[in-house]
């Protein structure tokens, strides 16, 4: 085989006339040339496989962005699920080493904001790798592809592409980076507006029932100050609040993990306390109980179950009134005595009221207890046990009653 023919046969490796080192024949050079051609074909095949993987990764990332930030409803994505599980596991491990309740709550309250930052970082990192893989067949080597992807995604502009295809990919990458960050920024006001709506009534309940919230104490305090007529408005407000929680916290799942401002006034405990107050009111005083109590209970336990299903915790969607309760008859009797001491006059005896109260509470007890355990909420009366917490739930302390002229 002539040198000229050899040079023409392998133009991608040699150009023109090839000087053969002394002692090496045409046959050996042919093998070297064909080996390099085969390696080049393998590299191009790998590059196009990378291109396909990059398209899939880009689609997966955008699916996660759209499901998390734009699509209403409880939709999940792989990236969001992995990021959430990693952050949640890390914060739970850290919290397991903190005994003080207030310090634990401060630590856990940082979890949701950290998750949002980690999630944004995961999206950007996935897009960075995805566009680098997409650019790989048009860039010659991985280093150039990574450089162009980073320059375009972060709109830095230090790598200038050439060719229509590379220009198109770079433009799309630049738009993607800006769009993801802009969508996350637009997501924040929606999230914090829902958080502020939630916390308004939770803060108000602290004045009505003490800390931590407890249903019997809510009823007792209103009787002590002669303000039982206000309970109708309270039940109505909390029915609307529960409906808002059912919609917002299942649409934006991250909201469930945002802790309340007062460490011991967690929002699931507040809802549980109001539901217990309404159930006690209907069970003990069915004729004089406000009409708003029944809608509150229905909307409230529906919201509890919706949040529990969103978290993936166990819940009974169709309990029987005779199903067992974690709350004992002794707990119920102690609450009734506390109400009697506050001046409540009952229309039913405790024996008559217990089956009715039990029939109401069985609708939301399991969901409430499992939500409280999943979120590692501070201990509270009638809210179930927390395996990770050593603190004992205490009955809310009443403020000292000081009247004009008293010492």
C-alpha positions in Angstrom: 0.0 0.0 0.0 1.5 3.4 -1.0 2.0 6.3 1.4 -0.4 8.4 -0.6 -3.1 5.8 -0.6 -2.6 5.3 3.2 -2.9 9.1 3.8 -6.1 9.3 1.8 -7.7 6.3 3.4 -7.4 7.8 6.9 -7.9 11.5 6.6 -9.1 12.0 10.2 -5.8 10.7 11.6 -3.2 11.7 9.0 -3.2 14.3 6.3 -1.2 13.9 3.2 2.1 12.2 3.1 3.2 10.2 6.2 6.8 9.7 7.1 7.3 6.2 8.3 9.8 5.7 11.0 12.6 3.4 10.0 11.8 -0.2 10.6 8.0 0.2 10.6 6.0 -1.1 7.7 2.8 -0.1 6.0 0.9 -2.9 7.6 1.6 -1.8 11.1 0.6 1.8 10.4 -2.7 0.6 8.9 -3.5 -1.2 12.1 -2.7 2.0 14.1 -4.9 4.1 11.9 -7.8 1.6 12.0 -7.5 1.4 15.8 -7.7 5.2 16.1 -10.7 5.3 13.8 -12.4 2.6 16.0 -11.6 4.6 19.1 -13.0 7.7 17.5 -16.2 5.9 16.6 -16.5 4.7 20.2 -16.0 8.2 21.5 -18.7 9.6 19.2 -21.1 6.8 20.2 -20.5 7.5 23.9 -21.0 11.2 23.2 -24.4 10.6 21.6 -25.4 8.3 24.4 -24.5 11.1 26.7 -26.7 13.4 24.6 -29.6 11.1 25.1 -29.0 10.8 28.9 -28.7 14.6 29.0 -32.1 15.0 27.4 -33.6 12.6 29.9 -32.0 14.3 32.8 -33.2 17.7 31.5 -36.7 16.4 31.2 -36.6 14.9 34.7 -35.4 18.2 36.2 -38.0 20.3 34.5 -40.7 17.8 35.5 -39.6 18.2 39.1 -39.6 22.0 38.8 -43.1 22.1 37.2 -44.6 19.6 39.7 -43.2 21.4 42.7 -43.7 25.0 41.7 -46.5 25.2 39.2 -48.8 22.2 39.3 -51.5 22.4 42.1 -52.0 19.2 44.0 -49.9 16.6 45.8 -47.6 15.7 43.0 -44.1 14.3 43.7 -40.9 13.9 41.7 -37.8 11.9 42.1 -35.5 14.9 42.7 -37.8 16.5 45.2 -38.3 13.3 47.1 -34.6 12.5 47.3 -33.7 16.0 48.4 -36.5 16.0 51.0 -35.5 12.6 52.4 -31.9 13.6 52.7 -32.6 16.9 54.5 -35.2 15.4 56.8 -33.0 12.5 57.8 -30.1 14.9 58.5 -32.2 17.2 60.7 -33.8 14.3 62.5 -30.4 12.8 63.3 -29.3 16.2 64.7 -32.5 16.6 66.7 -32.1 13.2 68.3 -29.0 14.5 70.1 -30.8 17.6 71.5 -32.7 17.0 74.8 -34.0 20.6 75.3 -37.4 21.1 73.6 -36.8 24.7 72.6 -33.4 24.0 71.2 -34.8 21.1 69.2 -37.5 23.3 67.8 -35.0 25.9 66.8 -32.9 23.3 65.1 -35.9 21.7 63.3 -37.3 25.1 62.2 -34.2 25.5 59.9 -35.1 22.3 58.0 -37.6 23.6 55.5 -35.6 26.7 54.4 -32.5 24.4 54.0 -34.6 22.0 52.0 -35.6 24.8 49.6 -32.0 25.9 49.1 -30.9 22.2 48.6 -33.7 21.6 46.2 -32.7 24.7 44.1 -29.1 23.5 44.2 -30.1 20.0 43.0 -32.1 21.5 40.1 -29.2 23.7 39.0 -26.7 20.9 39.3 -28.9 18.5 37.3 -29.4 21.1 34.6 -25.6 21.8 34.5 -24.8 18.2 34.0 -27.7 17.7 31.5 -26.7 20.5 29.2 -23.0 19.4 29.4 -24.1 16.0 28.2 -26.2 17.5 25.5 -23.3 19.6 24.3 -20.9 16.7 24.4 -21.3 15.5 20.7 -20.7 19.1 19.5 -17.9 20.1 21.8 -15.1 17.6 21.2 -14.4 16.8 24.8 -16.1 16.7 28.2 -14.1 19.7 29.6 -15.3 22.0 26.9 -18.9 20.8 27.3 -18.8 21.4 31.0 -17.2 24.8 30.5 -19.9 25.9 28.0 -22.7 24.5 30.1 -21.6 26.4 33.2 -21.0 29.6 31.2 -24.4 29.6 29.7 -26.5 28.2 32.6 -25.1 30.9 35.0 -25.1 33.5 32.2 -21.5 34.2 32.8 -20.5 34.4 29.1 -16.9 33.4 29.4 -17.2 30.5 26.9 -18.3 31.6 23.4 -19.8 28.8 21.2 -19.5 28.5 17.5 -22.0 26.9 15.1 -25.7 27.2 15.0 -26.4 24.0 17.1 -24.1 25.0 19.9 -25.6 28.5 20.0 -29.1 27.1 20.2 -28.2 24.7 23.1 -26.4 27.5 25.0 -29.4 29.9 24.6 -31.8 27.3 25.9 -29.4 26.6 28.9 -29.2 30.3 29.7 -33.0 30.6 29.7 -33.3 27.5 31.8 -31.1 28.8 34.6 -32.8 32.1 34.8 -36.3 30.5 34.6 -35.6 28.0 37.5 -34.3 30.8 39.8 -37.2 33.1 38.9 -39.8 30.4 39.5 -38.3 29.7 42.9 -38.3 33.4 43.8 -42.0 33.6 42.8 -42.7 30.5 44.8 -41.5 32.1 48.1 -44.2 34.8 48.5 -47.0 32.2 48.0 -45.4 29.9 50.6 -44.9 32.5 53.2 -48.3 34.1 52.7 -49.9 30.7 53.4 -47.6 30.3 56.5 -48.7 33.7 57.8 -52.4 32.9 57.4 -51.9 29.7 59.3 -50.0 31.2 62.2 -52.5 34.0 62.8 -55.2 31.8 64.4 -52.5 29.6 66.1 -51.2 32.7 67.9 -54.8 33.7 68.8 -55.4 30.3 70.3 -52.5 30.8 72.7 -54.5 33.5 74.5 -57.7 31.3 74.5 -56.4 28.0 75.7 -52.8 28.4 76.9 -49.6 26.7 75.9 -49.5 23.9 74.8 -53.0 24.0 73.4 -55.6 21.7 75.0 -59.3 21.4 74.1 -60.8 21.2 77.7 -58.8 24.2 78.7 -60.2 26.2 75.8 -63.7 25.5 77.1 -62.8 26.0 80.7 -61.2 29.4 80.2 -64.2 30.8 78.2 -66.5 29.7 81.0 -64.3 31.3 83.7 -64.5 34.7 82.0 -68.1 34.4 81.0 -67.3 34.3 77.3 -68.8 31.0 76.0 -70.7 32.9 73.3 -67.4 33.6 71.6 -66.9 29.8 71.0 -69.3 29.9 68.0 -67.1 32.4 66.3 -64.0 30.4 67.2 -65.4 27.3 65.7 -66.4 29.1 62.5 -62.9 30.7 62.1 -61.2 27.3 62.7 -63.5 25.6 60.1 -62.3 28.1 57.5 -58.7 27.7 58.7 -58.9 23.9 58.4 -60.2 24.2 54.9 -57.3 26.5 54.0 -54.8 24.1 55.6 -56.3 21.2 53.6 -55.8 23.0 50.4 -52.5 24.8 50.9 -50.6 22.2 52.9 -51.4 19.4 50.4 -50.5 21.6 47.5 -47.3 22.9 48.9 -46.1 20.0 51.0 -43.1 21.9 52.4 -45.5 24.1 54.5 -46.3 21.1 56.7 -42.7 21.1 58.0 -42.5 24.8 58.7 -42.6 25.0 62.5 -44.8 27.5 64.3 -43.3 30.6 65.9 -44.0 29.4 69.4 -42.2 26.1 69.9 -45.0 24.6 72.0 -47.8 26.0 69.9 -47.5 23.7 66.9 -50.3 24.1 64.3 -51.4 20.4 64.3 -51.6 20.5 68.1 -53.7 23.7 67.8 -56.1 22.1 65.4 -56.4 19.0 67.6 -57.2 21.1 70.6 -60.0 23.0 68.8 -61.5 19.7 67.5 -61.4 18.2 71.0 -63.1 21.3 72.4 -65.9 21.1 69.8 -66.3 17.3 70.4 -66.5 17.8 74.1 -69.0 20.7 73.7 -71.3 18.6 71.5 -70.9 15.5 73.7 -71.7 17.2 77.0 -74.1 20.0 75.9 -75.7 18.9 72.6 -78.6 21.3 72.8 -76.7 24.5 73.7 -73.6 23.8 71.6 -73.2 26.2 68.7 -74.2 25.0 65.3 -70.7 25.9 64.0 -69.2 23.0 66.0 -70.4 20.2 63.7 -69.0 21.7 60.5 -65.8 22.4 62.2 -65.4 18.7 63.2 -66.2 17.5 59.8 -63.9 19.9 58.0 -61.2 19.5 60.7 -60.9 15.7 60.6 -61.0 15.8 56.8 -58.1 18.2 56.8 -56.2 16.0 59.3 -56.6 13.0 57.1 -55.6 14.9 53.9 -52.4 16.2 55.6 -51.7 12.7 57.0 -52.0 11.1 53.5 -49.8 13.8 52.0 -47.1 12.8 54.6 -47.6 9.1 53.8 -48.5 8.2 57.4 -51.2 5.7 58.4 -54.7 6.9 58.7 -58.2 5.3 58.9 -60.4 6.9 56.3 -63.6 5.2 57.5 -63.4 4.5 61.3 -66.3 3.0 63.3 -67.6 5.0 66.3 -66.8 1.9 68.4 -63.2 1.6 67.3 -60.7 1.8 70.2 -59.1 5.2 71.2 -55.7 5.9 72.5 -57.3 8.4 74.8 -58.7 6.6 77.9 -62.0 7.1 79.7 -60.0 8.2 82.7 -58.5 11.1 80.7 -62.0 12.1 79.6 -63.4 12.0 83.1 -60.5 14.2 84.3 -61.3 16.7 81.6 -65.0 16.7 82.6 -64.1 17.4 86.2 -61.9 20.3 85.1 -64.8 21.7 83.2 -67.2 21.3 86.1 -64.7 23.1 88.4 -64.7 26.0 85.9 -68.5 26.3 86.1 -69.8 24.4 83.1 -73.3 22.9 83.5 -73.7 19.7 81.5 -76.8 18.4 79.6 -75.5 14.9 79.6 -73.7 12.9 82.3 -70.2 11.7 81.6 -71.4 8.2 81.1 -73.8 9.4 78.4 -71.4 11.8 76.8 -68.4 9.4 76.5 -69.8 7.4 73.6 -70.6 10.6 71.7 -67.2 12.1 72.3 -65.5 8.8 71.4 -67.5 8.7 68.2 -66.2 12.2 67.2 -62.6 11.7 68.2 -62.1 8.4 66.5 -62.4 10.3 63.2 -59.2 12.3 63.8 -57.2 10.8 66.6 -55.0 8.4 64.6 -54.3 11.1 61.9 -53.4 13.7 64.6 -51.2 11.4 66.6 -49.3 10.1 63.5 -48.8 13.7 62.2 -47.4 14.8 65.6 -45.1 11.8 65.8 -43.9 12.2 62.2 -43.1 15.9 62.7 -41.5 15.3 66.2 -43.8 18.0 67.7 -43.3 19.1 71.3 -45.3 17.1 73.9 -48.9 18.2 74.6 -51.8 16.8 76.5 -54.1 14.4 74.5 -51.7 14.4 71.5 -50.1 11.0 71.8 -46.6 9.9 72.8 -43.3 10.9 71.1 -40.7 8.2 71.1 -37.8 10.6 70.6 -38.9 13.1 73.4 -38.2 12.6 77.0 -40.3 15.6 78.2 -43.7 15.0 79.8 -46.7 16.8 78.5 -48.0 19.3 81.0 -51.5 20.9 81.4 -51.5 24.5 80.3 -51.0 26.9 83.2 -53.7 29.5 83.7 -52.7 33.2 84.2 -53.4 34.7 87.6 -56.8 36.3 87.8 -56.2 39.9 88.9 -59.2 42.2 89.3 -59.3 45.9 90.3 -59.1 46.2 94.0 -57.5 42.7 94.5 -54.2 42.4 96.1 
